[in-house]
Amino acid sequence: MPRPFVAYLRVYEPLSVLDAPLADKIRKALENGPIPRAEVGDRERELWLRSQLSKKLLPGEASFDVMTISPAEVPTSDAARVGPAPLVCPLDLRARSAAALVGFLASSPPILQDAALNIAPETVRSRASAVMAELAAGAVHVISTTWTVPLPWFAMVDPAQRRVVLASAQDDPERQVSWRVAMADARRRVARALKVVKTSLGEDGPAKVLADTGRWLEHFHPHSAVELDYGGLVQLLEDKDLLEDTSAVDVNAIIDALEADNSEEVALRYETLREFWGELARRERHG
C-alpha cells in the first residue's frame, strides 16, 4: 500500500525551551524512540484507522509521537541560531484532527455532517475545541496538505538547500525531497515575500497564505527549525521529475520579479510551476 499522498510543513523546537508538561511527555516518547521521517505517513494512517474502527471521535488518545533532528542538520544564515539539541516535533495528530473537524463543521452542509458524524455537531465542536485548547504553543507543530504543496510555502526556504534522496523504487519510504531552514530565516523570508506580494497582487490568494504562515511561525521559539517535506508526494514523481523540479527556485524568482516589476519573468516562472503541479492535480482528479 502506498504512503498517503501528503506533504508537510513542520516545526522542530529545542526540547529545553518547552513547558514542563509537554517536555515530560516528549522525553517519555523519546525513550521509546522517535518516529522516523519515512514512517510518519503510515503511522498517521494507522492511528486514523484505529480511531474509526473503535468509533472514537479523534485519533491518538493513547499515543504521543515525536520526530527529532539535530541542529547540525539545519542550514542557517549569520543572523540565525538553532538549538540547543535535541530539536523535537510532536506530531500533534489529535490536535490536527480536532482542527480539521472544526474546519469541516464550518464549511460543510448539514446533510454531509449528518452522514459523516454519529453525534451532534455541537458536541463535536465542543470536544474538538477543548483538544485544540490543550496545545502548549497555541498551534500544532505540523501542517499537512494532500496532493500538492502550497506554492507560497517555498518562499521561506533557500532553493540551494534542497535535500533529494532517490531510491530504487518510487514507493521506497527513504525517498524524499525536503528543505530545512532556521526559524529566524524562515520568518524573515516570509515577511519579505508577504510585503512584496501584497504590494503587487493584493491581500488575497498568495498573500493570505503567507500571512497565515507567518502568524503560525510566530507561535514557536525563535531558535527552532522549519522543515518543508514533500512526504508521500515523491511516490507520484519519477526520478527525473524530482531532480528537475525547480519549484523553490521559481517561487523565489517570482518574488524578486514582482519586486522589480518584471511581469514577463513572473509569467514565465508561473507557467513552469503550473505545468509541474498541474500534473499532480490532474492525477488527483482522475485517481
SERO-4910 file (N, C-alpha, C, O; in steps of 0.05 Angstrom, whole numbers):
BEGIN
 pado doro    nc1    nc2    nc3   cac1   cac2   cac3    cc1    cc2    cc3    oc1    oc2    oc3
  Met    A     17    -24      0      0      0      0     18     25      0     36     27     16
  Pro    A     13     44    -18     29     68    -19     25     85      6      4     84     19
  Arg    A     45    101     13     41    120     34     21    141     26     17    145      2
  Pro    A      8    154     45    -11    176     38      3    197     22     26    204     27
  Phe    A    -12    208      3      0    229    -15     -2    256      0    -18    274     -8
  Val    A     14    259     21     13    282     39     40    295     40     60    282     43
  Ala    A     40    322     39     65    338     43     62    352     70     40    356     81
  Tyr    A     85    360     82     85    370    109    102    396    111    122    399     98
  Leu    A     93    413    130    109    435    140    111    431    170     91    431    184
  Arg    A    135    427    180    140    420    208    157    441    222    174    453    210
  Val    A    152    444    248    170    460    265    182    442    286    168    427    300
  Tyr    A    208    443    289    223    428    309    233    449    330    249    467    323
  Glu    A    224    447    354    233    465    375    254    452    393    255    428    396
  Pro    A    272    469    405    290    458    425    275    446    449    257    460    460
  Leu    A    280    422    456    266    410    479    269    426    504    250    427    520
  Ser    A    292    439    508    297    453    533    280    478    536    278    488    559
  Val    A    267    488    515    251    513    518    221    507    522    205    525    526
  Leu    A    213    481    521    185    475    523    175    474    552    191    470    570
  Asp    A    149    479    556    137    478    582    141    450    593    141    430    578
  Ala    A    142    448    620    148    423    633    129    400    626    139    378    619
  Pro    A    103    404    626     85    381    619     90    370    591     91    345    588
  Leu    A     93    387    572     99    378    544    126    365    542    130    345    530
  Ala    A    146    378    555    173    367    554    175    339    567    189    322    556
  Asp    A    160    335    588    160    309    601    147    288    583    157    265    581
  Lys    A    126    295    569    113    276    550    132    269    528    133    246    519
  Ile    A    147    289    518    165    284    496    188    267    505    196    248    491
  Arg    A    199    272    529    221    255    539    212    226    541    227    208    535
  Lys    A    188    222    551    178    195    554    175    182    526    181    158    523
  Ala    A    165    197    506    162    187    479    189    180    467    192    160    453
  Leu    A    209    196    473    235    192    461    249    167    473    266    155    461
  Glu    A    241    159    497    251    135    509    244    110    492    258     91    491
  Asn    A    220    112    479    211     90    462    222     94    433    217     77    416
  Gly    A    236    116    428    247    122    402    230    141    386    205    138    386
  Pro    A    242    161    373    227    179    356    216    165    331    225    144    324
  Ile    A    196    177    319    185    166    294    203    174    271    207    198    267
  Pro    A    214    156    255    230    163    232    213    178    211    189    172    208
  Arg    A    225    196    197    211    212    177    197    193    157    174    199    149
  Ala    A    210    171    150    199    154    129    174    139    138    159    128    122
  Glu    A    169    138    165    146    123    175    122    140    183    102    130    192
  Val    A    125    167    180    105    185    191     78    180    177     57    178    191
  Gly    A     77    179    151     52    176    136     37    151    144     13    152    149
  Asp    A     52    129    145     39    103    153     29    104    182      8     94    188
  Arg    A     45    117    199     37    119    227     11    135    231     -7    126    245
  Glu    A      9    157    217    -15    173    219    -39    159    208    -61    160    219
  Arg    A    -35    145    185    -58    130    174    -67    108    193    -91    103    196
  Glu    A    -48     94    206    -55     73    225    -72     84    248    -91     71    255
  Leu    A    -64    106    259    -79    118    281   -107    127    272   -126    124    288
  Trp    A   -109    137    248   -135    145    238   -153    121    236   -176    121    244
  Leu    A   -142     99    224   -159     75    220   -167     63    247   -190     54    250
  Arg    A   -149     63    266   -156     52    292   -178     68    305   -197     57    317
  Ser    A   -177     95    302   -198    111    314   -225    106    301   -246    106    314
  Gln    A   -225    102    275   -250     97    261   -262     69    268   -286     67    271
  Leu    A   -244     49    270   -254     22    277   -265     21    305   -283      6    311
  Ser    A   -253     38    323   -263     38    351   -284     59    355   -294     63    378
  Lys    A   -292     73    333   -313     93    334   -307    116    353   -324    127    366
  Lys    A   -281    123    355   -273    146    370   -274    171    353   -270    170    329
  Leu    A   -281    193    365   -283    218    350   -256    227    339   -254    236    317
  Leu    A   -235    225    356   -209    235    349   -188    213    353   -190    198    372
  Pro    A   -168    211    335   -147    191    339   -126    200    359   -126    223    367
  Gly    A   -109    181    366    -86    188    382    -91    192    412    -74    204    425
  Glu    A   -113    182    423   -118    187    451    -97    173    469    -91    183    490
  Ala    A    -86    150    460    -67    136    477    -39    136    465    -22    120    473
  Ser    A    -34    154    446     -8    155    433      3    183    433    -12    202    432
  Phe    A     29    185    433     42    211    431     69    207    416     87    195    427
  Asp    A     70    215    391     93    210    374    108    236    369     97    257    367
  Val    A    135    232    366    153    255    364    174    249    342    183    226    340
  Met    A    180    269    327    203    268    309    226    285    320    220    303    336
  Thr    A    250    280    312    273    295    323    295    298    302    299    280    286
  Ile    A    308    321    303    332    325    285    353    340    302    347    349    324
  Ser    A    377    341    291    399    355    304    402    383    292    396    387    268
  Pro    A    409    403    308    414    430    297    435    430    275    434    447    257
  Ala    A    453    411    275    474    409    254    461    403    227    474    407    206
  Glu    A    437    393    226    423    386    201    408    410    189    394    407    169
  Val    A    410    433    202    394    456    194    412    478    184    427    490    200
  Pro    A    412    485    158    428    507    148    418    534    161    394    538    164
  Thr    A    437    551    167    430    577    179    445    600    166    467    596    156
  Ser    A    434    623    167    448    648    159    464    658    183    462    647    205
  Asp    A    480    679    179    496    690    201    478    702    223    486    705    246
  Ala    A    453    709    215    435    723    233    416    703    248    399    712    263
  Ala    A    420    677    244    401    658    255    416    638    273    440    633    270
  Arg    A    402    628    293    412    608    311    392    586    315    368    592    316
  Val    A    401    561    317    383    539    321    393    522    344    417    516    345
  Gly    A    376    514    361    384    496    383    379    508    410    367    529    413
  Pro    A    388    494    431    405    470    431    390    445    425    366    444    423
  Ala    A    406    423    421    395    397    415    382    385    440    390    393    463
  Pro    A    363    367    437    352    359    411    329    378    402    316    391    419
  Leu    A    325    379    376    302    393    365    280    372    362    284    351    350
  Val    A    256    378    372    234    359    372    209    370    359    203    394    361
  Cys    A    195    352    346    170    359    332    148    339    340    147    318    328
  Pro    A    131    346    359    108    329    365     90    328    341     85    348    328
  Leu    A     80    304    334     62    302    310     35    316    314     22    323    295
  Asp    A     27    319    340      2    333    346    -22    323    330    -39    338    322
  Leu    A    -22    297    325    -43    286    307    -71    290    319    -90    296    304
  Arg    A    -74    288    344   -100    291    357   -110    320    353   -133    324    346
  Ala    A    -92    339    358   -100    367    355   -105    374    326   -123    389    320
  Arg    A    -88    363    308    -93    369    280   -119    357    270   -133    369    254
  Ser    A   -126    334    281   -152    322    274   -175    340    284   -196    343    271
  Ala    A   -171    350    309   -192    368    320   -195    393    303   -218    402    298
  Ala    A   -173    404    294   -175    428    277   -189    422    251   -204    438    241
  Ala    A   -183    398    240   -196    390    215   -227    387    219   -242    394    202
  Leu    A   -235    377    242   -263    374    248   -277    401    250   -299    404    240
  Val    A   -264    420    263   -275    447    265   -278    459    238   -298    472    232
  Gly    A   -258    455    221   -260    465    194   -282    452    178   -296    465    162
  Phe    A   -285    426    182   -307    411    168   -334    422    176   -352    425    159
  Leu    A   -338    427    202   -363    437    211   -369    465    200   -392    472    196
  Ala    A   -348    480    197   -351    508    187   -357    509    157   -369    529    148
  Ser    A   -349    489    142   -350    491    113   -369    471    100   -375    474     76
  Ser    A   -379    451    114   -396    431    102   -425    435    107   -432    446    128
  Pro    A   -443    427     89   -472    430     93   -482    410    115   -469    389    119
  Pro    A   -504    416    128   -515    399    149   -519    370    140   -515    351    155
  Ile    A   -528    366    115   -534    338    106   -508    322    105   -509    298    111
  Leu    A   -485    334     98   -460    320     98   -450    315    127   -439    294    132
  Gln    A   -455    334    144   -447    330    172   -463    307    185   -452    291    200
  Asp    A   -488    305    178   -505    283    189   -495    256    179   -496    236    194
  Ala    A   -486    255    154   -477    230    143   -450    222    154   -444    198    157
  Ala    A   -433    241    160   -405    235    168   -402    231    198   -384    217    207
  Leu    A   -420    244    214   -416    243    243   -440    229    257   -462    230    248
  Asn    A   -433    214    278   -454    200    292   -462    214    319   -477    202    335
  Ile    A   -452    238    323   -460    254    346   -466    282    337   -460    290    314
  Ala    A   -479    298    354   -488    324    347   -464    342    340   -443    341    353
  Pro    A   -467    360    320   -445    378    313   -436    395    336   -412    401    338
  Glu    A   -454    403    353   -447    420    376   -428    405    395   -409    416    406
  Thr    A   -433    379    398   -415    362    415   -388    359    402   -368    360    415
  Val    A   -388    354    376   -363    352    361   -346    377    364   -323    376    370
  Arg    A   -359    400    360   -345    426    361   -334    430    389   -312    440    392
  Ser    A   -349    423    410   -340    427    437   -316    410    444   -297    419    456
  Arg    A   -317    384    436   -295    366    442   -270    374    426   -248    374    437
  Ala    A   -274    381    401   -251    389    385   -238    415    395   -213    417    396
  Ser    A   -254    434    403   -243    459    413   -228    455    439   -208    468    444
  Ala    A   -238    436    456   -224    430    481   -196    418    476   -177    425    489
  Val    A   -195    400    456   -169    388    449   -150    409    438   -126    410    446
  Met    A   -159    427    421   -142    448    410   -132    467    431   -110    477    429
  Ala    A   -149    472    452   -141    490    473   -118    479    490   -105    493    505
  Glu    A   -114    452    489    -92    440    505    -65    444    493    -45    438    506
  Leu    A    -63    454    468    -37    458    456    -20    478    471    -29    500    477
  Ala    A      5    469    478     22    486    495     30    512    481     30    533    493
  Ala    A     36    510    455     44    534    440     21    549    427     25    570    415
  Gly    A     -3    538    430    -26    550    417    -28    544    388    -45    554    374
  Ala    A    -11    526    378    -11    518    350      1    491    347     19    483    362
  Val    A     -8    476    327      4    450    321     32    454    309     38    474    297
  His    A     49    434    313     76    434    302     78    425    273     98    428    260
  Val    A     56    414    263     56    403    236     31    413    221      9    412    231
  Ile    A     35    422    196     13    428    177     17    409    154     39    405    144
  Ser    A     -5    398    144     -2    379    122    -22    386    100    -43    398    105
  Thr    A    -15    378     75    -33    382     53    -32    357     36    -12    343     35
  Thr    A    -54    351     22    -55    328      4    -51    335    -25    -62    355    -34
  Trp    A    -36    319    -39    -33    320    -68    -17    344    -78    -11    346   -102
  Thr    A    -10    363    -61      4    387    -71     19    400    -48     16    393    -25
  Val    A     35    420    -55     48    438    -36     39    467    -42     42    475    -65
  Pro    A     28    481    -23     20    509    -28     45    525    -37     65    525    -23
  Leu    A     44    537    -60     67    550    -72     80    571    -54    104    573    -53
  Pro    A     64    587    -39     77    607    -21     96    595      0    113    608     10
  Trp    A     92    569      7    110    557     26    139    558     17    157    560     33
  Phe    A    143    556     -9    170    556    -20    185    582    -15    210    583    -16
  Ala    A    170    603     -8    183    629     -4    201    629     21    219    645     24
  Met    A    196    610     40    211    610     65    237    595     64    252    595     83
  Val    A    242    580     42    266    563     41    287    574     21    280    590      3
  Asp    A    312    566     25    333    573      7    333    550    -14    338    527     -7
  Pro    A    328    557    -40    327    536    -60    352    519    -61    351    495    -68
  Ala    A    375    530    -55    401    516    -56    403    495    -35    421    477    -37
  Gln    A    386    496    -14    389    477      8    370    453      5    364    439     25
  Arg    A    361    447    -19    343    424    -23    357    398    -17    380    395    -24
  Arg    A    343    380     -4    353    353      2    337    333    -16    312    332    -14
  Val    A    351    319    -33    338    300    -51    350    272    -46    375    269    -48
  Val    A    334    253    -39    343    225    -36    326    208    -55    302    205    -51
  Leu    A    340    196    -74    326    178    -93    329    150    -82    346    144    -65
  Ala    A    312    132    -92    313    104    -83    307     86   -106    301     95   -128
  Ser    A    310     60   -102    307     41   -123    278     39   -133    273     31   -156
  Ala    A    259     47   -116    231     46   -124    217     71   -114    225     83    -94
  Gln    A    196     80   -129    182    105   -122    168    103    -95    163    123    -82
  Asp    A    161     78    -86    147     76    -61    166     70    -38    157     63    -16
  Asp    A    192     72    -43    212     68    -21    208     90     -1    209    113     -8
  Pro    A    204     84     25    199    104     45    223    123     50    220    144     61
  Glu    A    247    115     41    270    132     44    272    154     23    287    173     25
  Arg    A    256    151      2    256    171    -20    245    198     -9    225    198      5
  Gln    A    258    220    -16    248    245     -4    258    270    -20    278    269    -34
  Val    A    243    291    -17    251    318    -24    243    336     -1    220    336      8
  Ser    A    263    351     10    256    368     33    276    391     35    297    391     22
  Trp    A    268    410     51    285    433     58    284    437     88    263    432    100
  Arg    A    305    446    100    305    455    128    316    484    129    335    491    115
  Val    A    304    499    147    312    527    149    309    536    178    291    527    192
  Ala    A    327    553    188    325    564    215    300    581    217    293    595    198
  Met    A    288    581    240    263    596    244    267    626    238    250    638    224
  Ala    A    289    638    247    293    666    242    295    672    212    284    692    202
  Asp    A    308    654    197    310    658    168    283    654    155    276    668    136
  Ala    A    267    634    164    241    629    153    222    653    157    209    662    139
  Arg    A    222    664    181    206    687    187    214    711    170    197    726    159
  Arg    A    240    715    167    249    738    151    241    735    122    232    754    109
  Arg    A    244    711    111    237    706     83    206    709     79    198    721     59
  Val    A    190    699     97    161    701     94    153    731     96    136    739     81
  Ala    A    164    745    115    157    774    118    164    790     93    148    806     84
  Arg    A    187    784     81    194    798     57    176    791     34    166    809     19
  Ala    A    170    765     31    152    756      9    124    768     13    112    776     -7
  Leu    A    114    769     37     88    780     42     86    809     34     67    818     22
  Lys    A    106    825     41    107    853     35    106    857      4     92    874     -6
  Val    A    123    841    -10    124    844    -39     98    835    -52     88    849    -70
  Val    A     87    813    -44     63    802    -56     39    820    -51     23    825    -69
  Lys    A     36    830    -26     14    848    -20     15    873    -37     -6    882    -47
  Thr    A     39    884    -41     42    908    -57     34    903    -86     22    920    -99
  Ser    A     42    880    -96     38    874   -125     11    861   -131     -1    867   -152
  Leu    A      2    843   -113    -22    827   -120    -45    831   -101    -67    820   -106
  Gly    A    -42    846    -80    -64    850    -61    -62    830    -38    -43    814    -36
  Glu    A    -82    831    -20    -82    816      5    -94    788      3    -93    773     22
  Asp    A   -106    781    -19   -119    755    -22    -99    735    -35    -76    742    -41
  Gly    A   -108    710    -38    -92    690    -52    -65    684    -38    -65    678    -14
  Pro    A    -43    687    -53    -16    681    -41    -10    697    -16      2    687      2
  Ala    A    -19    722    -16    -13    739      7    -26    728     32    -15    729     54
  Lys    A    -51    718     30    -64    707     53    -50    682     63    -47    679     87
  Val    A    -41    665     45    -26    641     53      0    649     68      7    638     89
  Leu    A     14    669     57     38    679     70     32    691     97     47    687    117
  Ala    A     11    707     99      4    719    125     -3    697    146      6    699    169
  Asp    A    -19    677    138    -26    656    156     -1    640    164      2    632    188
  Thr    A     17    635    145     41    620    152     59    636    171     70    625    190
  Gly    A     61    662    166     77    679    184     66    679    212     82    678    231
  Arg    A     40    681    215     28    680    242     33    654    255     37    653    280
  Trp    A     31    632    240     36    605    251     65    603    261     70    593    283
  Leu    A     84    613    246    112    611    254    117    627    280    135    619    296
  Glu    A    103    648    285    107    665    308    100    651    334    107    660    356
  His    A     85    629    333     78    614    357    102    599    370    100    592    393
  Phe    A    124    596    355    145    578    364    170    593    371    174    617    364
  His    A    188    580    385    213    592    395    230    601    372    232    587    352
  Pro    A    243    624    374    259    634    352    283    618    345    295    622    324
  His    A    291    599    362    314    582    356    305    554    346    321    535    346
  Ser    A    281    553    336    270    528    325    280    525    296    293    543    285
  Ala    A    272    503    284    277    497    255    251    491    241    232    480    254
  Val    A    250    497    216    226    491    200    234    472    177    255    475    165
  Glu    A    217    453    172    222    434    150    198    433    131    175    429    139
  Leu    A    204    436    106    184    431     84    191    405     71    213    401     60
  Asp    A    172    386     72    177    358     63    155    350     44    131    352     50
  Tyr    A    163    341     20    144    331      1    130    305     11    109    298      0
  Gly    A    140    292     31    127    269     42    120    248     21    137    241      5
  Gly    A     95    238     22     87    217      3     83    226    -26     79    209    -43
  Leu    A     85    252    -31     83    261    -59    105    251    -77    101    249   -101
  Val    A    128    243    -65    150    234    -81    143    208    -95    156    200   -115
  Gln    A    123    193    -86    114    169    -99    101    174   -126     99    156   -143
  Leu    A     92    199   -130     78    206   -155     97    216   -176     88    222   -199
  Leu    A    122    219   -170    141    233   -188    165    214   -194    176    201   -177
  Glu    A    172    214   -220    195    199   -229    221    213   -219    221    236   -212
  Asp    A    243    198   -219    269    209   -211    275    235   -226    284    255   -215
  Lys    A    271    234   -252    277    257   -269    261    281   -261    271    303   -260
  Asp    A    235    277   -254    218    299   -245    228    311   -219    229    336   -216
  Leu    A    236    294   -201    246    304   -175    272    320   -179    275    341   -167
  Leu    A    290    310   -195    315    323   -199    312    350   -214    327    368   -209
  Glu    A    293    351   -232    290    375   -248    269    394   -237    264    415   -248
  Asp    A    257    388   -214    237    405   -201    251    431   -192    270    431   -177
  Thr    A    240    454   -202    252    480   -195    232    497   -179    233    522   -181
  Ser    A    213    485   -165    192    499   -152    202    521   -133    193    544   -134
  Ala    A    221    514   -116    231    534    -97    246    557   -112    243    580   -104
  Val    A    261    549   -132    275    570   -148    255    588   -161    258    612   -161
  Asp    A    234    577   -173    214    592   -187    199    611   -169    194    634   -176
  Val    A    190    601   -146    175    619   -127    192    642   -118    183    665   -117
  Asn    A    217    636   -111    234    658   -102    240    678   -125    243    702   -120
  Ala    A    243    667   -149    247    685   -172    222    702   -178    225    725   -186
  Ile    A    199    691   -173    174    707   -176    174    730   -157    166    752   -164
  Ile    A    182    725   -132    182    747   -112    202    769   -121    195    792   -119
  Asp    A    225    761   -130    245    780   -140    233    796   -164    237    820   -166
  Ala    A    220    781   -182    209    794   -206    186    813   -199    184    834   -211
  Leu    A    169    806   -180    148    824   -171    160    849   -160    150    871   -165
  Glu    A    181    846   -144    194    870   -132    206    888   -153    206    912   -151
  Ala    A    215    875   -175    228    891   -197    208    899   -218    215    911   -238
  Asp    A    182    891   -214    161    897   -234    167    885   -261    162    898   -282
  Asn    A    176    860   -260    183    846   -285    161    825   -290    163    802   -282
  Ser    A    140    834   -304    117    817   -308    123    793   -326    111    772   -323
  Glu    A    141    796   -345    148    774   -363    161    751   -348    155    728   -352
  Glu    A    179    758   -329    192    737   -313    172    723   -295    173    699   -291
  Val    A    153    738   -284    132    727   -267    116    706   -283    111    684   -274
  Ala    A    108    714   -307     91    696   -323    106    671   -331     95    649   -330
  Leu    A    132    674   -338    148    651   -346    151    631   -323    148    607   -326
  Arg    A    158    642   -300    162    624   -276    135    611   -268    135    588   -260
  Tyr    A    114    626   -269     88    615   -261     79    592   -279     68    573   -270
  Glu    A     85    595   -305     78    574   -324     93    548   -317     82    527   -319
  Thr    A    118    551   -310    134    527   -302    121    513   -278    119    489   -277
  Leu    A    113    529   -258    100    518   -234     73    506   -241     67    484   -230
  Arg    A     58    518   -258     32    508   -265     34    481   -279     18    463   -274
  Glu    A     54    478   -297     58    453   -311     65    431   -291     55    408   -293
  Phe    A     84    437   -273     93    416   -254     71    407   -235     65    383   -233
  Trp    A     59    426   -221     39    419   -201     12    413   -213     -5    399   -201
  Gly    A      7    423   -238    -18    416   -251    -21    386   -257    -43    375   -258
  Glu    A      2    374   -263      2    345   -268     -7    329   -244    -22    310   -246
  Leu    A      2    337   -220     -7    324   -195    -37    329   -191    -51    311   -181
  Ala    A    -46    353   -197    -74    359   -193    -92    342   -212   -113    332   -204
  Arg    A    -82    337   -236    -97    320   -254    -98    292   -244   -119    279   -247
  Arg    A    -77    282   -233    -76    255   -222    -95    252   -198   -108    231   -195
  Glu    A    -98    273   -182   -117    273   -160   -145    270   -170   -161    255   -160
  Arg    A   -152    286   -191   -179    287   -201   -187    260   -214   -210    251   -212
  His    A   -167    248   -228   -174    224   -243   -166    198   -229   -169    176   -240
  Gly    A   -155    200   -204   -148    177   -188   -126    160   -200   -119    140   -188
***
